[in-house]
Amino acid sequence: MKNLNWFDKFLFLLNSLLAAALLFSYLLPFIPPLKFSLLSVLSLGVPLLILVNIGFLVYWIIRLKKQFLLPLIVLLLGFNHVTSIYEINSSEEEKKTSEDAVRVLSYNVRHFSQYLSTKEQRENVPKQITAFIEEQHPDIVCMQEYYKGEINVASQFPYKYIKLKTKGAEFGLAILSRYPIINTYSLDFDSESNNNGVYADVVVGEDTLRVINVHLQSFSQKPDLGNIEKESSKRVWMGMGQTFAIQQIQVEKVLDVIRNTPYKVVVMGDFNNTAYSYIYRELRSSGFGLNDAYKEAGNGFGRSFDFDYFPLRIDFILPDESMEVESFETMEVFYSDHFPVKATLDLSPD
């Protein structure tokens, strides 16, 4: 500190506070939201904390100051967190697809924009999404916020399971498949929630794959720093904390399904939460052997939500660890506020 000017001293103090915050954030995946709901909200800011500490690391190295050790040590301690925001795999090129590989795609389609103001938007978006899916040629598609009757891919997917939230509802979840579906089920989250989880047992060759499509509890408003400025910050934070507490209850239902399935499993969907959260850790670390397709084969930032301030990854494909993830990609197409994610999974790797 003696060799620092007043500006660098101020920066190092700020760096120390943000490094401590990042260090504390490593504990958040172990804290149940039902017990400490407000703390769980901090997990949304982890990507920003990582980027800021990387910025400090670069700054101190350029300045040839030993203070670089502080952000370096903190980042190394949370190496798995760092790779959850930016992944580097050996090749961005898709591997040669094996005979047992299945191409899966997950997409929150935001009701196909049926609530937009202009007729042109309401008509064009379903057509654009239909064309996009046909171009990607997936074998199985999971959609969240599916709007009934607004997409025509019947010729491409002869098998489907569409579950609207209630009988009179217009939106829900959809699983579309090229392969036969032999069983379906709705988890029926709390009736007060607009969100849900469903699964379909899909026969692929000699294998049966349980495809679980989840849309965990949403925020009452789109995550945006502007919303926090307009509304009472306390009210916004309390609401977000309650959202994460509800997500924990919903994830426990998903875990029960996984626990009782005799088949290989892939969980896909919009988690409305990050890879730094309790619910993500529960799905990955509860003894069921689920990998994260992005971490296995993704490259670059895993941004799956159109958020202006930092890369936010809240859409996931979590396959059974017995499968090999041959490829993973997030496609930045702006037909929704989410970006579709897709992966190629080898069900029977050598």
Secondary structure by P-SEA (a helix, b strand, c coil): cccccaaaaaaaaaaaaaaaaaaaacccccccccccccccccccaaaaaaaaaaaaaaaaaaaccccaaaaaaaaaaaaaaaaaabbbccccccccccccbbbbbbbcccccccccccaaaaacaaaaaaaaaaaacccbbbbcccccccccccccccccccccccccccbbbbbbcccccccccccccccccccbbbbbbccccccccbbbbbbcccccccccaaaaaaccaaaaaaaaaaaaaaaaaaaaaaaaaaaaccbbbbbbcccccccccaaaaaaaccccccccccccccccccccccccccccccbbbbccccccccbbbbbbcccccbbbbbbbbccccc
